[in-house]
């Protein structure tokens, strides 16, 4: 009979020990899960900021590309060769001489 009581009390101590330890573990698990949720929300915010920055950088790249293209067109227009006849050149030189006097 005494050995039966030892087994019964041992069993109840084992069950109570498991319940107590699992309760403490559950608190820690809940804390960790809460921290994970906080980190995930922060990661989402950072990801959204990165995406908006990428969109802005893409827009800047496009505008720079168009401005470079416009600049090339302006340079081509400035230094475009003109067909000048001999008569036009002679007239220019005559007018230039008269202006210097």
VENUR-V513725 format. One record per residue. PHI is phi as a letter, one per 40 degrees, with the letter a starting at -180 (999 if undefined). PSI is psi in radians with two decimals (none if undefined). D_LAST is the distance of its C-alpha to the last C-alpha in whole Angstrom. Layout:
[[PHI:PSI:D_LAST] [PHI:PSI:D_LAST]]
//
This chain:
[[999:-0.68:140] [c:-0.67:138] [c:-0.58:136] [c:-0.75:135] [c:-0.64:134] [c:-0.75:132] [c:-0.70:130] [c:-0.82:130] [c:-0.63:128] [c:-0.73:126] [c:-0.81:125] [c:-0.67:124] [c:-0.70:122] [c:-0.81:120] [c:-0.76:119] [c:-0.69:119] [c:-0.75:117] [c:-0.77:115] [c:-0.73:114] [c:-0.81:113] [c:-0.68:110] [c:-0.55:109] [c:-0.73:108] [c:-0.68:106] [c:-0.67:104] [c:-0.65:104] [c:-0.78:102] [c:-0.70:100] [c:-0.73:99] [c:-0.71:98] [c:-0.78:96] [c:-0.72:94] [c:-0.69:94] [c:-0.74:92] [c:-0.65:90] [c:-0.73:89] [c:-0.73:88] [c:-0.77:86] [c:-0.70:84] [c:-0.71:83] [c:-0.67:82] [c:-0.68:79] [c:-0.71:79] [c:-0.72:78] [c:-0.77:76] [c:-0.71:74] [c:-0.73:74] [c:-0.66:72] [c:-0.69:69] [c:-0.76:69] [c:-0.72:68] [c:-0.65:66] [c:-0.66:64] [c:-0.70:64] [c:-0.73:63] [c:-0.70:60] [c:-0.62:59] [c:-0.72:59] [c:-0.71:57] [c:-0.73:54] [c:-0.73:54] [c:-0.75:54] [c:-0.68:51] [c:-0.70:49] [c:-0.77:49] [c:-0.63:48] [c:-0.65:45] [c:-0.70:44] [c:-0.77:44] [c:-0.67:42] [c:-0.71:40] [c:-0.71:40] [c:-0.67:39] [c:-0.76:36] [c:-0.69:35] [c:-0.69:35] [c:-0.63:33] [c:-0.80:30] [b:0.48:30] [c:2.33:31] [c:2.42:30] [b:2.52:28] [c:1.98:29] [b:2.25:25] [c:2.94:25] [c:-0.66:23] [c:-0.74:22] [c:-0.71:21] [c:-0.73:19] [c:-0.74:17] [c:-0.70:16] [c:-0.78:15] [c:-0.65:13] [c:-0.77:11] [c:-0.59:10] [c:-0.70:9] [c:-0.76:7] [c:-0.65:6] [c:-0.49:6] [c:-0.48:4] [c:none:0]]
//
